[in-house]
Amino acid sequence: MIPEQMRLARIYDFGDVRIETSPVPAIGPGDALVKMAACGICTSDTLPWYIRRKAPIVLGHEPAGTIVAVGADVEGFTPGDRIFTHHHAPCMVCRRCQRGHYSTCPTWKGSSLDPGGMAEYVRIPSLNLHTDTLHLPDTMSFEDGVLIEPTACCVQALRRRARMKHGDRVLIIGMGVMGQMLSLVARHYGARTIIAADRIPYRLKKAEALGADLAVDVTRTNLAEAVADATDSEMADLVVVGPGSIPAIESGLQCLGIGGTLLLFTPTQEGESLTISPYDLYFKDQSIVTSYSCGPSDTREAVDIVALGAVSAEKLVTHRFPLDEAGLGFDIVAAAGDSVKTIIRIDPDLE
């Protein structure tokens, strides 16, 4: 039986997450209501400047749960279906969508889950339901389902934006959860060499345990020299810069080889500038690209990658909290210390 009230986690400011009670959303003819099982905490949701642009808001865009009700016009989904749903959905018909730039689609930007993934019940609007909601394979746990959205972001970054090739030498700067996932997906795509760079020993050890060929502590070792040693001075074919910081981007450019691509995975703060040498980019045949979120084709590929076990909760999840302790989960992610993936187990009966 669906209750009238539910609990949710609403963030008001950096470090200010409150558990509140709210009515369960009412669904329309094309909508579905989901009882949330679990939701991951994204690193972007712990960036102070990013949070303050949105707050107060119910965060959570890495959800997995079970449909408990559908509108009269819904086809293809029924109560009892275990699903992943994307928090944004593109129109699929505008010029931006036709060119694959889903996250710039005005419809994509205006769409959302109601009220957000960190709630006991979530309404999936018709657009999201029919554009980018996917059934979980029977063998996939809800915790693995939580990883579909971030895996899809890696798919878009490596496959669609950076056009990674089999045999590439890949440097990943920043080995938080997305760095670890990028490493796993890059290996899945056939990376010849994966070099992980970070400041935190725990994350570097984790990267090696998950298959990175070299882990570089940038507080102790010159990164460009380490990359040169590992690649016979050819440097990296692909450099993925995780932190949204100018020094990290500049460091990445120093490690980029002939014909290489530098991919910015996280935005800098508004107003920051990067100085580059167009001469060097031109004559070294180098590219700088960005990757923001993911689209429907990426989530479908991500389901396959997670189903294969290339990315899994067993490999990545280090912290689990109930909904009542969501604030502690956000603190763990924001601290960027001895942790990789933190999830909120919203359903207390989660397997």
Summary of the structure (lengths in Angstrom):
residues: 351
radius of gyration: 20.2
end to end distance: 19.9
largest distance: 65.4
contacts: 1233
relative contact order: 0.16
helix: 35%
strand: 26%
